[in-house]
Amino acid sequence: MHGRRWWAAAVAVAVVLGGAGCSAGERGRGPEALQDGLLTAERLPRGYALFGEGWDTTSPPASDDPEEDGPEPLASMPCGDVEADSFVTAHAPPLEAATVGIAPRGKSGRDADSGWYGWETLSRYPSGGAAEVLAELWRTARRCAVSVDTSPDGSNRTRQFVTAEPFGTGLLLTVTTRFEATRTSLVHRTAVLRDGDVLLVVQEFGDGDDPAELSAFVEAAAAAYRDAAAR
């Protein structure tokens, strides 16, 4: 979804966040408890439901291997990680975070057979940290604009394309993965908005060339966040 459709959605999101009075200001701190600012089932577009509600943490993600120092920072992370649903918090650990999943109603979790699922994450960073993460995401998009991965036996070649464009108070990352062996593509989009030291991230994963749900979920997520911040 590009061009005028995405631009209209970006303007709508900017207005929604602006209602909190701190859409791009350094003083915006969001709701006192990030979990209170997450999407609710009542705000979802018709036909969708939440899963994994209530997950939150005040600790950075831990490494699976205790002997490892943890994930590499955004500046040096592997480009393939841009496809991961937690790559922002994994490679730029916040002070605290809260997240919730989205799936078609009647489905559950990331293995829903509809070919689509999404995530919303709210992350709070130290003063100036959210702006730094946003700037690093722009640099990551340029660094990872095109990458190629080939299986050891050479039978499967995968190309990944990453683009970034302005979106409301942040950016929109689009990752397209093309599998040459099957001539199929996967599209993953991540919208990142900033309010002071808080990042609002909404991601969608689809098996088509033009998943259409993201803008509606971003607007709903921004409205929930605004209302929680105003309380």
C-alpha positions in Angstrom: 0.0 0.0 0.0 1.9 3.1 -1.2 1.4 6.6 -2.6 -1.7 8.5 -1.6 -3.2 5.7 0.4 -0.3 5.5 2.8 0.1 9.3 2.9 -3.5 9.7 3.9 -3.0 7.1 6.7 0.1 8.9 7.9 -1.7 12.2 8.1 -4.5 10.6 10.1 -2.1 9.0 12.5 -0.2 12.2 13.0 -3.5 13.9 13.9 -4.4 11.1 16.3 -1.2 11.3 18.2 -1.3 15.1 18.1 -4.5 14.9 20.2 -2.3 14.0 23.2 -0.5 17.3 22.9 2.9 15.8 22.4 3.1 14.1 19.0 6.7 14.8 18.4 7.8 16.7 21.5 10.6 15.5 23.8 8.3 15.9 26.8 5.8 13.2 25.7 6.1 10.2 28.0 3.0 8.3 27.2 0.7 6.5 29.7 2.2 5.8 33.1 1.8 2.0 32.5 2.6 1.1 28.9 0.3 -1.8 29.1 -2.6 0.6 29.6 -1.8 2.2 26.2 -2.1 -1.1 24.1 -4.8 -1.8 21.6 -8.0 -3.2 23.1 -10.4 -5.7 21.5 -13.0 -3.0 21.3 -10.8 -0.9 19.0 -9.9 -3.6 16.5 -11.4 -3.6 13.0 -14.3 -6.1 12.6 -13.2 -9.7 12.2 -10.0 -9.5 14.3 -9.1 -10.5 17.8 -6.1 -10.1 20.2 -3.8 -12.8 21.4 -1.1 -12.8 24.0 -2.8 -9.9 25.9 -1.1 -8.4 28.9 2.5 -9.4 28.2 4.9 -6.8 29.5 8.4 -6.6 30.8 10.7 -4.2 32.6 13.8 -6.1 31.6 15.6 -6.2 28.2 15.2 -9.5 26.3 17.6 -12.2 27.6 20.0 -14.1 25.4 19.2 -17.8 24.9 22.8 -18.6 25.4 24.1 -17.3 28.8 27.6 -17.2 27.4 26.6 -14.7 24.8 26.4 -10.9 25.4 23.0 -10.6 23.8 21.8 -9.5 20.4 23.9 -7.1 18.3 22.7 -3.5 18.2 20.6 -2.2 15.3 23.7 -0.7 13.7 25.3 -4.1 13.1 22.4 -6.6 13.3 22.1 -9.1 10.4 19.8 -7.7 7.7 17.7 -10.8 7.9 16.5 -9.9 11.4 14.4 -7.0 10.0 11.8 -9.7 9.3 11.6 -10.7 13.0 8.5 -9.6 15.0 10.7 -8.4 17.9 13.7 -7.0 16.1 13.4 -3.4 17.4 13.3 -4.4 21.1 15.7 -7.2 20.6 18.4 -5.1 19.0 17.5 -1.8 20.8 16.4 -3.0 24.3 14.1 -0.5 26.0 13.7 0.3 29.7 10.2 -1.3 29.6 7.9 -2.7 27.0 4.4 -4.1 26.5 3.1 -6.0 23.5 0.0 -7.7 22.1 -0.7 -9.8 19.1 -3.5 -9.5 16.4 -5.0 -12.2 14.3 -8.2 -12.9 12.4 -11.1 -13.7 14.8 -11.3 -17.4 15.5 -7.6 -17.9 14.9 -5.0 -18.0 17.6 -1.4 -17.0 17.7 1.3 -16.7 15.0 0.4 -19.9 13.2 -3.0 -18.7 12.1 -3.7 -20.2 8.7 -5.1 -17.0 7.2 -1.6 -16.0 6.0 -1.7 -12.8 8.1 -1.0 -11.8 11.7 0.3 -8.7 13.5 1.9 -7.3 16.6 1.8 -4.0 18.5 4.6 -3.0 20.9 5.0 0.0 23.1 8.6 0.7 24.3 9.9 3.3 26.7 13.6 4.4 26.3 15.9 6.7 28.4 15.8 10.4 27.5 16.6 10.8 23.8 16.8 7.0 23.3 13.6 6.7 21.2 14.8 9.4 18.7 18.2 7.6 18.4 16.4 4.3 17.7 14.3 5.9 15.0 17.3 7.4 13.4 19.1 4.1 13.5 16.1 2.4 11.8 16.4 4.9 8.9 20.1 3.9 8.6 19.3 0.2 8.8 16.9 0.5 5.9 19.6 2.0 3.8 22.2 -0.5 4.9 19.9 -3.4 4.2 18.2 -2.1 1.1 19.1 -5.3 -0.8 20.5 -8.5 0.5 20.8 -12.0 -0.9 21.0 -15.3 0.9 21.8 -18.6 -0.8 21.4 -22.1 0.7 24.7 -24.1 1.2 24.0 -26.3 -1.7 23.0 -23.4 -3.9 19.5 -24.8 -4.6 17.6 -21.9 -2.9 18.3 -18.2 -3.4 16.4 -15.6 -1.4 16.4 -11.9 -2.1 15.3 -9.4 0.5 14.4 -5.7 -0.2 14.0 -3.2 2.6 12.5 0.3 2.1 11.6 3.1 4.5 9.3 6.1 4.1 8.0 8.8 6.4 4.9 7.8 8.3 3.2 10.2 10.7 5.7 10.9 13.5 8.0 8.1 12.4 8.6 5.8 9.6 7.2 2.8 7.7 9.6 -0.1 6.9 8.6 -2.5 4.2 10.4 -5.8 3.8 9.8 -7.9 0.7 11.3 -11.4 0.6 11.4 -13.2 -2.7 12.1 -16.9 -3.0 13.5 -17.7 -6.4 12.9 -21.4 -6.2 9.2 -21.1 -5.8 8.8 -17.6 -7.3 6.8 -16.5 -4.2 7.0 -13.4 -2.0 6.4 -12.5 1.6 5.6 -8.9 2.7 6.3 -7.6 6.2 5.5 -4.0 7.2 6.5 -2.2 10.4 5.1 1.2 11.3 7.1 3.0 14.0 5.8 6.2 15.6 7.5 8.3 18.3 6.0 10.2 21.2 8.9 11.6 23.3 10.7 8.7 24.7 8.1 6.1 23.7 8.0 4.2 20.5 4.7 2.7 19.2 5.4 -0.1 16.8 2.8 -2.0 14.7 3.8 -4.9 12.5 2.0 -7.0 10.0 3.1 -10.2 8.3 1.4 -11.4 5.1 1.7 -13.8 2.3 0.5 -11.4 -0.4 2.0 -8.4 -2.2 -0.3 -5.8 -0.7 -1.5 -6.6 2.9 -4.2 -4.0 3.5 -4.7 -4.0 7.3 -1.8 -2.1 8.7 -3.1 1.5 8.4 -6.3 0.6 10.2 -4.4 -1.1 13.1 -2.0 1.8 13.4 -4.8 4.3 13.7 -6.6 2.2 16.3 -3.3 1.7 18.2 -2.5 5.4 18.2 -6.0 6.3 19.4 -5.7 3.8 22.3 -2.3 5.2 23.2 -3.6 8.8 23.1 -6.5 8.1 25.3 -4.3 6.3 27.9 -1.8 9.1 27.9 -4.5 11.7 28.5 -5.9 10.0 31.6 
